[in-house]
Amino acid sequence: MKNGTIEDITIYSKELGEDMQLLVHLPHNYSPLYKYSVLIASDGKDYFQFGRIGRVIDEFIEEEEIENVITVGVPYKSVKERRRLYHPEGDRREAYTRFLAHELVPYIDANYPTYQIGSGRALIGDSLAATISLLTALKYPNIFGKVILHSPYVDDFVLEKVEAAKDPSCFSIYHVIGEGETEVNTQVDGVQDFLTPNRALHELIDKKGFLSFYEEFNGNHTWKYWQPDVRRAVQMAFGH
């Protein structure tokens, strides 16, 4: 298999007031002559390391099963910082969503040959990173056309934001949750049931009329189960 390359880039975010690391995977066929869709991963390092997302995309592109995709991983700096950026109650959540929409997207569009349209951009995340991906798409539905959710953290705030969505046709949602996610040991908020709120989220997504895919897998809140699912998620989001 031909391997792509990963660029390690740092950009300054005015919204967050600090340097942000980016991991940019360019597939093996990368050329400025082609156009590329963009997949943005919060928990970015985890998606590269545990999710092996670059390898999955290289394989699919080599087999001509998906369109051309550049993946941009945004790693978090610490568990505490991750919660501040991703959690619905995080004090830096709004600044982070603005960073994604108003700083990261323009940077990628300026430096890589992208489609520069909402349908050419997807957000992906696991757990709290899935939560922030969904909240970002809800806030900027014209900028992001697809969202991939691996076991998102869901609370009343998240459900309210989905309920308030004006135009469910703006973006599609890929959503999976494990049947064993009834007692998830979160690092800050103690043991929580993820499954029940995710079922409520799925029902609401359906009721609102979003184009969506939902499945409950036989497993729990770990990369052991998300990693194999990355293949299907990528294929469904970017397949021909």
Secondary structure, DSSP 8 states (H G I E B T S, - for coil): ----EEEEEEEEETTTTEEEEEEEEE-TT--TTS-BEEEEEESHHHHHHTS-HHHHHHHHHHTT-B--EEEEEE--S-HHHHHHHHSTT-TTHHHHHHIIIIIIHHHHHHHS-B--SGGGEEEEEETHHHHHHHHHHHH-TTT--EEEEES----HHHHHHHHT-S-TTS-EEEEEEETTTTSEEETTTEEE--HHHHHHHHHHHHHHT--EEEEEESS-SSHHHHHHHHHHHHHHHHB-
